[in-house]
Amino acid sequence: MINSVHKKRFTVNSDRPKPKVIVICGPTGVGKTSVAIEIAGEFKGEIINADSMQIYKYMDIGTAKPTLDEQARVKHHMIDIVDPDEPFDAAMYAKMAHEIIMKLDRQDIVSFVAGGTGFYIKALLHGLFMAGQSDVNIRERLKEEAAVHGEAFLHKRLSECDPTAAENIHPNDTYRIIRALEVYEITGKSISECHEEHGFTDEPFKVLTIGLDMDREILYDRINSRVDAMIDAGLVNEVKWLLHKGYSENLKPMQSIGYRHVTDYIKGRISWDEALLTLKRDTRRYAKRQMTWFKADSRIVWIKPGQFEDIIVLTKKFLAET
């Protein structure tokens, strides 16, 4: 067993100041996309997506992906880059997004990172621990155990060796459960311990992080309305199309909020009313978890989405700093 933690490091050219990056983050439904487009447009910047679901092709409605018109207003990166059955993780995201930021900086274009996947943002801004080398044999064995005994079996094991990770990983998220157990077997430490030891102290960029927040009840009403809008826009047909194309319901993106609920309805496992009720409930719960994650970062400047002028002033001041 390997008892070491390898760390992924990005280096910055010392002859050039660190690139400046503006992050727009917050819970789902708070209005990150529209704010990012307005602000990036104001400063002739470009947007780098930081939503772990919007990277997938064909998954548009359930991920609240920016429309083609919105993407035409301001250039977007890291959207529609992999198929739903292709592997993708935070390490890959950090590497690709880092390269885009460096390229834009050389062209004197400001990068606006916008999204609600806190771990992706953290990996990009502060580096990502790499827990030893992946072990194909361990991973395949765990996959077989999941196939035989079910995801709940592995999730229970994870809760015994890493309760913190188990609490943050959905019982159906086989990919992350297996990764956490793989790290534990390779390093002898929980993935939570590895995260803590890493410390995420790399700082390749100079960063202004703006968090969007609003009254909890108002946010929850917006989430409920947005779910209804997704249904009206054709979410059920989108999921049917994905299943018809052969994308397994067990794929990581197909297990995400919205897609797993609609799949359960399509497969006849739950009624429509139950699908809609649990979809709204789980989206609200996800927003609450996002806020818990972001509120733990004291560097985030919190602003109401409607305070556009305040965001402009804050961004202008940040970009003027040497």
Order of alpha helices (4+ residues) and beta strands (2+ residues): beta-beta-alpha-beta-alpha-beta-alpha-beta-alpha-beta-alpha-alpha-alpha-alpha-alpha-beta-alpha-alpha-alpha-alpha-beta-alpha
